[in-house]
Amino acid sequence: MLALRAEKICKSFRGLFKKKEVLHEVSLSIEEGEVFGILGPNGAGKTTLMSIFSTLIRPDEGRLEVFGLDAKKKTHAVRERINISSGNPNFPWSLTVRENLNHSAMLYGLYGRDLARSVDEAISAFELEAHADSKFETLSTGTKQRVSLAKSILNRPEILFLDEPTSGLDPDMALKTRALIKKIYQEQEITVVLTTHYMPEAEELCDRIAFLRGGSLIALGTPGELKRALKIGHRIFVQYEGDLDPMKLRIIPGVMDVRASPGKVEMVFDHSERAVSRIIKAFEGADILDIGIDQPDLEDVFLELAR
């Protein structure tokens, strides 16, 4: 079943002198139960698209369905089934963590035992017990982010939108936050849609990725599919002595690109043991002095698509 379907979403904002189109006919579908990433350079339209998906703003054109519900006509019903966490959380500073979560839970229509249970479960899920009675203004950046994530599961959402969930966190806290996101996703079996600038985060968490540039969707697929489509495979570097015909390397099954210079060859190939063995075999008659293999990641995909 589809958790979300967007068809030709367009959005513009009016400035002092002219309108600026931020999103142009973005269409995509998100399956129930998947972790879906939205990537792109600054100004690509990621946060605007996330705001439309979470019904915070409406598109100028296009249609959005969440679990088959028209998000424009059934906004309240959609909001009962979703939640969002921003990378820049903002809560009443003078309230404690528990007070802020109680307040948010009441806004979601929870009360009595259901409210208390949801707040306690959220505090436990994001390891906030030691900070439950601390005022929000006294918390570290990482702890504030965990409060935002705790707030986002109070109503047991079926879709959780995370807008740059590790923005501004140090590497250790970002690692812990990703682990908490994976834990909540696995335990509650919810659909997660996230934006991020951090490529290892996307590769670790996301089943599929949409790439935006200039407000348009320019690529969509799994990390592996994007690498193959852009011919971004594993790289093998070989230094050698002796005679070698580079054309022998270009016709090897699995080899996508070859760059040769005297005594050195760099090749891009798909990940398979056969490809490696065939490459090594092609160097028969030459002496291999050094060899190395680099594994590609989403950083390569990001840079290629951004260009």
Stockholm file with secondary structure:
# STOCKHOLM 1.0

chainA/1-307         MLALRAEKICKSFRGLFKKKEVLHEVSLSIEEGEVFGILGPNGAGKTTLMSIFSTLIRPDEGRLEVFGLDAKKKTHAVRERINISSGNPNFPWSLTVRENLNHSAMLYGLYGRDLARSVDEAISAFELEAHADSKFETLSTGTKQRVSLAKSILNRPEILFLDEPTSGLDPDMALKTRALIKKIYQEQEITVVLTTHYMPEAEELCDRIAFLRGGSLIALGTPGELKRALKIGHRIFVQYEGDLDPMKLRIIPGVMDVRASPGKVEMVFDHSERAVSRIIKAFEGADILDIGIDQPDLEDVFLELAR
#=GR chainA/1-307 SS CEEEEEEEEEEEEECSSSEEEEEEEEEEEEETTCEEEEECSTTSSHHHHHHHHTTSSCCSEEEEEETTEETTTSHHHHHTTEEEEESSCCCCTTSBHHHHHHHHHHHTTCCHHHHHHHHHHHHHHTTCGGGTTSBGGGSCHHHHHHHHHHHTTTTCCSEEEEESTTTTCCHHHHHHHHHHHHHHHHHHTCEEEEECSCHHHHHHHCSEEEEEETTEEEEEECHHHHHHHTTCCEEEEEEEEECCCHHHHHTSTTEEEEEEETTEEEEEECSCHHHHHHHHHHTTTEEEEEEEEECCCHHHHHHHHHC
#=GC SS_cons         CEEEEEEEEEEEEECSSSEEEEEEEEEEEEETTCEEEEECSTTSSHHHHHHHHTTSSCCSEEEEEETTEETTTSHHHHHTTEEEEESSCCCCTTSBHHHHHHHHHHHTTCCHHHHHHHHHHHHHHTTCGGGTTSBGGGSCHHHHHHHHHHHTTTTCCSEEEEESTTTTCCHHHHHHHHHHHHHHHHHHTCEEEEECSCHHHHHHHCSEEEEEETTEEEEEECHHHHHHHTTCCEEEEEEEEECCCHHHHHTSTTEEEEEEETTEEEEEECSCHHHHHHHHHHTTTEEEEEEEEECCCHHHHHHHHHC
//
